[in-house]
Amino acid sequence: MEPSKVMDYARALFEAHGDKAEAEAAQKAATLEAQGEAAQADTWRKVQAAIKEMRAPHQG
């Protein structure tokens, strides 16, 4: 998945689930991994990382 699409998914998930979004993405990744869907699981891990980055306090 393109990086811009990952960010779109991450934003949408964060808007829909707030502080629970990162856990939702992690759960989706774990479920897909358990089902043998490694490529899709990797995409959801990227979404999870993007959410984590969005939640990080911005310094400046």
PDB file of N, CA, C and O in Angstrom, chain B, residues numbered from 101:
ATOM      1  N   MET B 101       0.843  -1.178   0.000  1.00  0.00           N
ATOM      2  CA  MET B 101       0.000   0.000   0.000  1.00  0.00           C
ATOM      3  C   MET B 101       0.890   1.243   0.000  1.00  0.00           C
ATOM      4  O   MET B 101       1.933   1.281   0.652  1.00  0.00           O
ATOM      5  N   GLU B 102       0.465   2.228  -0.726  1.00  0.00           N
ATOM      6  CA  GLU B 102       1.222   3.476  -0.812  1.00  0.00           C
ATOM      7  C   GLU B 102       1.235   4.185   0.539  1.00  0.00           C
ATOM      8  O   GLU B 102       0.260   4.118   1.289  1.00  0.00           O
ATOM      9  N   PRO B 103       2.339   4.864   0.849  1.00  0.00           N
ATOM     10  CA  PRO B 103       2.419   5.587   2.127  1.00  0.00           C
ATOM     11  C   PRO B 103       1.280   6.580   2.347  1.00  0.00           C
ATOM     12  O   PRO B 103       0.817   6.749   3.475  1.00  0.00           O
ATOM     13  N   SER B 104       0.828   7.231   1.289  1.00  0.00           N
ATOM     14  CA  SER B 104      -0.273   8.185   1.450  1.00  0.00           C
ATOM     15  C   SER B 104      -1.562   7.470   1.840  1.00  0.00           C
ATOM     16  O   SER B 104      -2.357   8.008   2.611  1.00  0.00           O
ATOM     17  N   LYS B 105      -1.777   6.277   1.322  1.00  0.00           N
ATOM     18  CA  LYS B 105      -2.962   5.492   1.678  1.00  0.00           C
ATOM     19  C   LYS B 105      -2.874   5.028   3.125  1.00  0.00           C
ATOM     20  O   LYS B 105      -3.878   5.007   3.837  1.00  0.00           O
ATOM     21  N   VAL B 106      -1.662   4.655   3.565  1.00  0.00           N
ATOM     22  CA  VAL B 106      -1.463   4.248   4.958  1.00  0.00           C
ATOM     23  C   VAL B 106      -1.855   5.401   5.872  1.00  0.00           C
ATOM     24  O   VAL B 106      -2.552   5.197   6.866  1.00  0.00           O
ATOM     25  N   MET B 107      -1.414   6.603   5.544  1.00  0.00           N
ATOM     26  CA  MET B 107      -1.744   7.769   6.358  1.00  0.00           C
ATOM     27  C   MET B 107      -3.250   8.052   6.330  1.00  0.00           C
ATOM     28  O   MET B 107      -3.824   8.440   7.347  1.00  0.00           O
ATOM     29  N   ASP B 108      -3.885   7.862   5.183  1.00  0.00           N
ATOM     30  CA  ASP B 108      -5.335   8.063   5.094  1.00  0.00           C
ATOM     31  C   ASP B 108      -6.071   7.094   6.016  1.00  0.00           C
ATOM     32  O   ASP B 108      -6.982   7.492   6.743  1.00  0.00           O
ATOM     33  N   TYR B 109      -5.674   5.827   5.984  1.00  0.00           N
ATOM     34  CA  TYR B 109      -6.283   4.824   6.860  1.00  0.00           C
ATOM     35  C   TYR B 109      -6.027   5.174   8.322  1.00  0.00           C
ATOM     36  O   TYR B 109      -6.925   5.079   9.158  1.00  0.00           O
ATOM     37  N   ALA B 110      -4.802   5.576   8.622  1.00  0.00           N
ATOM     38  CA  ALA B 110      -4.441   5.903   9.997  1.00  0.00           C
ATOM     39  C   ALA B 110      -5.276   7.073  10.509  1.00  0.00           C
ATOM     40  O   ALA B 110      -5.790   7.022  11.626  1.00  0.00           O
ATOM     41  N   ARG B 111      -5.414   8.120   9.709  1.00  0.00           N
ATOM     42  CA  ARG B 111      -6.214   9.282  10.103  1.00  0.00           C
ATOM     43  C   ARG B 111      -7.675   8.899  10.330  1.00  0.00           C
ATOM     44  O   ARG B 111      -8.288   9.291  11.323  1.00  0.00           O
ATOM     45  N   ALA B 112      -8.217   8.130   9.393  1.00  0.00           N
ATOM     46  CA  ALA B 112      -9.617   7.731   9.503  1.00  0.00           C
ATOM     47  C   ALA B 112      -9.848   6.874  10.743  1.00  0.00           C
ATOM     48  O   ALA B 112     -10.835   7.060  11.456  1.00  0.00           O
ATOM     49  N   LEU B 113      -8.947   5.945  10.997  1.00  0.00           N
ATOM     50  CA  LEU B 113      -9.081   5.084  12.169  1.00  0.00           C
ATOM     51  C   LEU B 113      -8.949   5.893  13.450  1.00  0.00           C
ATOM     52  O   LEU B 113      -9.676   5.658  14.415  1.00  0.00           O
ATOM     53  N   PHE B 114      -8.021   6.847  13.460  1.00  0.00           N
ATOM     54  CA  PHE B 114      -7.830   7.693  14.638  1.00  0.00           C
ATOM     55  C   PHE B 114      -9.054   8.572  14.889  1.00  0.00           C
ATOM     56  O   PHE B 114      -9.466   8.759  16.033  1.00  0.00           O
ATOM     57  N   GLU B 115      -9.627   9.105  13.822  1.00  0.00           N
ATOM     58  CA  GLU B 115     -10.825   9.933  13.968  1.00  0.00           C
ATOM     59  C   GLU B 115     -12.006   9.112  14.468  1.00  0.00           C
ATOM     60  O   GLU B 115     -12.823   9.602  15.248  1.00  0.00           O
ATOM     61  N   ALA B 116     -12.096   7.859  14.019  1.00  0.00           N
ATOM     62  CA  ALA B 116     -13.217   7.007  14.400  1.00  0.00           C
ATOM     63  C   ALA B 116     -13.071   6.417  15.802  1.00  0.00           C
ATOM     64  O   ALA B 116     -14.060   6.255  16.516  1.00  0.00           O
ATOM     65  N   HIS B 117     -11.832   6.094  16.196  1.00  0.00           N
ATOM     66  CA  HIS B 117     -11.620   5.361  17.447  1.00  0.00           C
ATOM     67  C   HIS B 117     -10.800   6.108  18.494  1.00  0.00           C
ATOM     68  O   HIS B 117     -10.647   5.626  19.617  1.00  0.00           O
ATOM     69  N   GLY B 118     -10.278   7.262  18.146  1.00  0.00           N
ATOM     70  CA  GLY B 118      -9.519   8.057  19.106  1.00  0.00           C
ATOM     71  C   GLY B 118      -8.333   7.287  19.678  1.00  0.00           C
ATOM     72  O   GLY B 118      -7.551   6.689  18.939  1.00  0.00           O
ATOM     73  N   ASP B 119      -8.212   7.312  21.007  1.00  0.00           N
ATOM     74  CA  ASP B 119      -7.067   6.692  21.666  1.00  0.00           C
ATOM     75  C   ASP B 119      -7.002   5.177  21.485  1.00  0.00           C
ATOM     76  O   ASP B 119      -5.963   4.568  21.744  1.00  0.00           O
ATOM     77  N   LYS B 120      -8.094   4.569  21.047  1.00  0.00           N
ATOM     78  CA  LYS B 120      -8.120   3.116  20.857  1.00  0.00           C
ATOM     79  C   LYS B 120      -7.670   2.704  19.453  1.00  0.00           C
ATOM     80  O   LYS B 120      -7.546   1.512  19.170  1.00  0.00           O
ATOM     81  N   ALA B 121      -7.427   3.664  18.587  1.00  0.00           N
ATOM     82  CA  ALA B 121      -7.106   3.374  17.191  1.00  0.00           C
ATOM     83  C   ALA B 121      -5.835   2.542  17.037  1.00  0.00           C
ATOM     84  O   ALA B 121      -5.790   1.614  16.230  1.00  0.00           O
ATOM     85  N   GLU B 122      -4.818   2.873  17.802  1.00  0.00           N
ATOM     86  CA  GLU B 122      -3.553   2.131  17.699  1.00  0.00           C
ATOM     87  C   GLU B 122      -3.756   0.667  18.072  1.00  0.00           C
ATOM     88  O   GLU B 122      -3.233  -0.225  17.405  1.00  0.00           O
ATOM     89  N   ALA B 123      -4.511   0.422  19.132  1.00  0.00           N
ATOM     90  CA  ALA B 123      -4.798  -0.951  19.550  1.00  0.00           C
ATOM     91  C   ALA B 123      -5.650  -1.675  18.512  1.00  0.00           C
ATOM     92  O   ALA B 123      -5.464  -2.870  18.282  1.00  0.00           O
ATOM     93  N   GLU B 124      -6.575  -0.967  17.889  1.00  0.00           N
ATOM     94  CA  GLU B 124      -7.411  -1.563  16.834  1.00  0.00           C
ATOM     95  C   GLU B 124      -6.544  -2.031  15.669  1.00  0.00           C
ATOM     96  O   GLU B 124      -6.720  -3.140  15.162  1.00  0.00           O
ATOM     97  N   ALA B 125      -5.611  -1.184  15.248  1.00  0.00           N
ATOM     98  CA  ALA B 125      -4.724  -1.541  14.140  1.00  0.00           C
ATOM     99  C   ALA B 125      -3.834  -2.724  14.518  1.00  0.00           C
ATOM    100  O   ALA B 125      -3.600  -3.611  13.697  1.00  0.00           O
ATOM    101  N   ALA B 126      -3.340  -2.740  15.751  1.00  0.00           N
ATOM    102  CA  ALA B 126      -2.496  -3.846  16.212  1.00  0.00           C
ATOM    103  C   ALA B 126      -3.279  -5.154  16.235  1.00  0.00           C
ATOM    104  O   ALA B 126      -2.758  -6.200  15.848  1.00  0.00           O
ATOM    105  N   GLN B 127      -4.520  -5.096  16.685  1.00  0.00           N
ATOM    106  CA  GLN B 127      -5.361  -6.291  16.728  1.00  0.00           C
ATOM    107  C   GLN B 127      -5.636  -6.815  15.324  1.00  0.00           C
ATOM    108  O   GLN B 127      -5.585  -8.021  15.082  1.00  0.00           O
ATOM    109  N   LYS B 128      -5.924  -5.906  14.407  1.00  0.00           N
ATOM    110  CA  LYS B 128      -6.173  -6.289  13.010  1.00  0.00           C
ATOM    111  C   LYS B 128      -4.929  -6.949  12.427  1.00  0.00           C
ATOM    112  O   LYS B 128      -5.032  -7.959  11.730  1.00  0.00           O
ATOM    113  N   ALA B 129      -3.752  -6.384  12.706  1.00  0.00           N
ATOM    114  CA  ALA B 129      -2.502  -6.960  12.211  1.00  0.00           C
ATOM    115  C   ALA B 129      -2.283  -8.358  12.781  1.00  0.00           C
ATOM    116  O   ALA B 129      -1.908  -9.276  12.052  1.00  0.00           O
ATOM    117  N   ALA B 130      -2.514  -8.517  14.073  1.00  0.00           N
ATOM    118  CA  ALA B 130      -2.315  -9.818  14.712  1.00  0.00           C
ATOM    119  C   ALA B 130      -3.277 -10.864  14.156  1.00  0.00           C
ATOM    120  O   ALA B 130      -2.893 -12.012  13.933  1.00  0.00           O
ATOM    121  N   THR B 131      -4.510 -10.467  13.936  1.00  0.00           N
ATOM    122  CA  THR B 131      -5.506 -11.390  13.378  1.00  0.00           C
ATOM    123  C   THR B 131      -5.107 -11.836  11.977  1.00  0.00           C
ATOM    124  O   THR B 131      -5.158 -13.023  11.656  1.00  0.00           O
ATOM    125  N   LEU B 132      -4.710 -10.879  11.149  1.00  0.00           N
ATOM    126  CA  LEU B 132      -4.298 -11.208   9.785  1.00  0.00           C
ATOM    127  C   LEU B 132      -3.057 -12.092   9.771  1.00  0.00           C
ATOM    128  O   LEU B 132      -2.955 -13.017   8.965  1.00  0.00           O
ATOM    129  N   GLU B 133      -2.125 -11.806  10.658  1.00  0.00           N
ATOM    130  CA  GLU B 133      -0.905 -12.611  10.753  1.00  0.00           C
ATOM    131  C   GLU B 133      -1.245 -14.052  11.135  1.00  0.00           C
ATOM    132  O   GLU B 133      -0.684 -14.997  10.581  1.00  0.00           O
ATOM    133  N   ALA B 134      -2.164 -14.212  12.082  1.00  0.00           N
ATOM    134  CA  ALA B 134      -2.587 -15.543  12.512  1.00  0.00           C
ATOM    135  C   ALA B 134      -3.281 -16.301  11.381  1.00  0.00           C
ATOM    136  O   ALA B 134      -3.259 -17.531  11.348  1.00  0.00           O
ATOM    137  N   GLN B 135      -3.889 -15.574  10.469  1.00  0.00           N
ATOM    138  CA  GLN B 135      -4.577 -16.180   9.324  1.00  0.00           C
ATOM    139  C   GLN B 135      -3.635 -16.421   8.151  1.00  0.00           C
ATOM    140  O   GLN B 135      -4.057 -16.894   7.096  1.00  0.00           O
ATOM    141  N   GLY B 136      -2.354 -16.094   8.339  1.00  0.00           N
ATOM    142  CA  GLY B 136      -1.371 -16.306   7.280  1.00  0.00           C
ATOM    143  C   GLY B 136      -1.336 -15.204   6.240  1.00  0.00           C
ATOM    144  O   GLY B 136      -0.768 -15.388   5.164  1.00  0.00           O
ATOM    145  N   GLU B 137      -1.923 -14.082   6.539  1.00  0.00           N
ATOM    146  CA  GLU B 137      -1.961 -12.935   5.621  1.00  0.00           C
ATOM    147  C   GLU B 137      -0.857 -11.947   5.989  1.00  0.00           C
ATOM    148  O   GLU B 137      -1.132 -10.845   6.465  1.00  0.00           O
ATOM    149  N   ALA B 138       0.381 -12.347   5.767  1.00  0.00           N
ATOM    150  CA  ALA B 138       1.534 -11.552   6.204  1.00  0.00           C
ATOM    151  C   ALA B 138       1.588 -10.170   5.554  1.00  0.00           C
ATOM    152  O   ALA B 138       1.908  -9.187   6.223  1.00  0.00           O
ATOM    153  N   ALA B 139       1.283 -10.086   4.273  1.00  0.00           N
ATOM    154  CA  ALA B 139       1.366  -8.796   3.576  1.00  0.00           C
ATOM    155  C   ALA B 139       0.330  -7.812   4.130  1.00  0.00           C
ATOM    156  O   ALA B 139       0.639  -6.642   4.357  1.00  0.00           O
ATOM    157  N   GLN B 140      -0.889  -8.289   4.343  1.00  0.00           N
ATOM    158  CA  GLN B 140      -1.923  -7.413   4.896  1.00  0.00           C
ATOM    159  C   GLN B 140      -1.606  -7.046   6.344  1.00  0.00           C
ATOM    160  O   GLN B 140      -1.865  -5.923   6.776  1.00  0.00           O
ATOM    161  N   ALA B 141      -1.046  -7.996   7.089  1.00  0.00           N
ATOM    162  CA  ALA B 141      -0.655  -7.713   8.474  1.00  0.00           C
ATOM    163  C   ALA B 141       0.408  -6.623   8.503  1.00  0.00           C
ATOM    164  O   ALA B 141       0.372  -5.736   9.356  1.00  0.00           O
ATOM    165  N   ASP B 142       1.350  -6.690   7.575  1.00  0.00           N
ATOM    166  CA  ASP B 142       2.401  -5.673   7.508  1.00  0.00           C
ATOM    167  C   ASP B 142       1.810  -4.292   7.226  1.00  0.00           C
ATOM    168  O   ASP B 142       2.255  -3.295   7.794  1.00  0.00           O
ATOM    169  N   THR B 143       0.820  -4.238   6.361  1.00  0.00           N
ATOM    170  CA  THR B 143       0.157  -2.968   6.074  1.00  0.00           C
ATOM    171  C   THR B 143      -0.482  -2.401   7.327  1.00  0.00           C
ATOM    172  O   THR B 143      -0.373  -1.203   7.588  1.00  0.00           O
ATOM    173  N   TRP B 144      -1.148  -3.244   8.107  1.00  0.00           N
ATOM    174  CA  TRP B 144      -1.795  -2.779   9.333  1.00  0.00           C
ATOM    175  C   TRP B 144      -0.777  -2.375  10.386  1.00  0.00           C
ATOM    176  O   TRP B 144      -1.055  -1.501  11.208  1.00  0.00           O
ATOM    177  N   ARG B 145       0.400  -2.997  10.376  1.00  0.00           N
ATOM    178  CA  ARG B 145       1.465  -2.562  11.299  1.00  0.00           C
ATOM    179  C   ARG B 145       1.961  -1.168  10.902  1.00  0.00           C
ATOM    180  O   ARG B 145       2.313  -0.359  11.761  1.00  0.00           O
ATOM    181  N   LYS B 146       1.984  -0.901   9.608  1.00  0.00           N
ATOM    182  CA  LYS B 146       2.354   0.440   9.139  1.00  0.00           C
ATOM    183  C   LYS B 146       1.293   1.462   9.550  1.00  0.00           C
ATOM    184  O   LYS B 146       1.619   2.586   9.931  1.00  0.00           O
ATOM    185  N   VAL B 147       0.030   1.065   9.469  1.00  0.00           N
ATOM    186  CA  VAL B 147      -1.050   1.939   9.926  1.00  0.00           C
ATOM    187  C   VAL B 147      -0.895   2.203  11.416  1.00  0.00           C
ATOM    188  O   VAL B 147      -1.038   3.338  11.873  1.00  0.00           O
ATOM    189  N   GLN B 148      -0.604   1.158  12.166  1.00  0.00           N
ATOM    190  CA  GLN B 148      -0.394   1.293  13.614  1.00  0.00           C
ATOM    191  C   GLN B 148       0.744   2.272  13.904  1.00  0.00           C
ATOM    192  O   GLN B 148       0.617   3.139  14.769  1.00  0.00           O
ATOM    193  N   ALA B 149       1.854   2.130  13.179  1.00  0.00           N
ATOM    194  CA  ALA B 149       3.002   3.020  13.381  1.00  0.00           C
ATOM    195  C   ALA B 149       2.644   4.466  13.040  1.00  0.00           C
ATOM    196  O   ALA B 149       3.087   5.395  13.715  1.00  0.00           O
ATOM    197  N   ALA B 150       1.846   4.651  11.998  1.00  0.00           N
ATOM    198  CA  ALA B 150       1.434   6.009  11.612  1.00  0.00           C
ATOM    199  C   ALA B 150       0.554   6.628  12.696  1.00  0.00           C
ATOM    200  O   ALA B 150       0.677   7.816  12.994  1.00  0.00           O
ATOM    201  N   ILE B 151      -0.328   5.828  13.283  1.00  0.00           N
ATOM    202  CA  ILE B 151      -1.174   6.330  14.369  1.00  0.00           C
ATOM    203  C   ILE B 151      -0.315   6.703  15.570  1.00  0.00           C
ATOM    204  O   ILE B 151      -0.520   7.742  16.198  1.00  0.00           O
ATOM    205  N   LYS B 152       0.642   5.850  15.877  1.00  0.00           N
ATOM    206  CA  LYS B 152       1.545   6.126  17.010  1.00  0.00           C
ATOM    207  C   LYS B 152       2.276   7.446  16.772  1.00  0.00           C
ATOM    208  O   LYS B 152       2.435   8.250  17.691  1.00  0.00           O
ATOM    209  N   GLU B 153       2.714   7.662  15.542  1.00  0.00           N
ATOM    210  CA  GLU B 153       3.416   8.905  15.203  1.00  0.00           C
ATOM    211  C   GLU B 153       2.490  10.112  15.345  1.00  0.00           C
ATOM    212  O   GLU B 153       2.905  11.167  15.825  1.00  0.00           O
ATOM    213  N   MET B 154       1.247   9.954  14.929  1.00  0.00           N
ATOM    214  CA  MET B 154       0.276  11.061  15.030  1.00  0.00           C
ATOM    215  C   MET B 154       0.000  11.400  16.497  1.00  0.00           C
ATOM    216  O   MET B 154      -0.212  12.564  16.838  1.00  0.00           O
ATOM    217  N   ARG B 155       0.002  10.402  17.344  1.00  0.00           N
ATOM    218  CA  ARG B 155      -0.297  10.606  18.767  1.00  0.00           C
ATOM    219  C   ARG B 155       0.883  11.179  19.526  1.00  0.00           C
ATOM    220  O   ARG B 155       0.699  11.740  20.606  1.00  0.00           O
ATOM    221  N   ALA B 156       2.088  11.056  18.995  1.00  0.00           N
ATOM    222  CA  ALA B 156       3.284  11.532  19.694  1.00  0.00           C
ATOM    223  C   ALA B 156       3.205  13.043  19.908  1.00  0.00           C
ATOM    224  O   ALA B 156       2.773  13.782  19.024  1.00  0.00           O
ATOM    225  N   PRO B 157       3.624  13.489  21.082  1.00  0.00           N
ATOM    226  CA  PRO B 157       3.605  14.943  21.323  1.00  0.00           C
ATOM    227  C   PRO B 157       4.559  15.653  20.367  1.00  0.00           C
ATOM    228  O   PRO B 157       5.692  15.221  20.155  1.00  0.00           O
ATOM    229  N   HIS B 158       4.082  16.723  19.811  1.00  0.00           N
ATOM    230  CA  HIS B 158       4.901  17.503  18.875  1.00  0.00           C
ATOM    231  C   HIS B 158       5.703  18.532  19.647  1.00  0.00           C
ATOM    232  O   HIS B 158       5.166  19.285  20.460  1.00  0.00           O
ATOM    233  N   GLN B 159       6.986  18.549  19.379  1.00  0.00           N
ATOM    234  CA  GLN B 159       7.865  19.519  20.030  1.00  0.00           C
ATOM    235  C   GLN B 159       8.158  20.642  19.068  1.00  0.00           C
ATOM    236  O   GLN B 159       8.257  20.427  17.861  1.00  0.00           O
ATOM    237  N   GLY B 160       8.294  21.808  19.584  1.00  0.00           N
ATOM    238  CA  GLY B 160       8.640  22.880  18.685  1.00  0.00           C
ATOM    239  C   GLY B 160       8.236  24.146  19.255  1.00  0.00           C
ATOM    240  O   GLY B 160       8.442  25.193  18.642  1.00  0.00           O
TER     241      GLY B 160
END
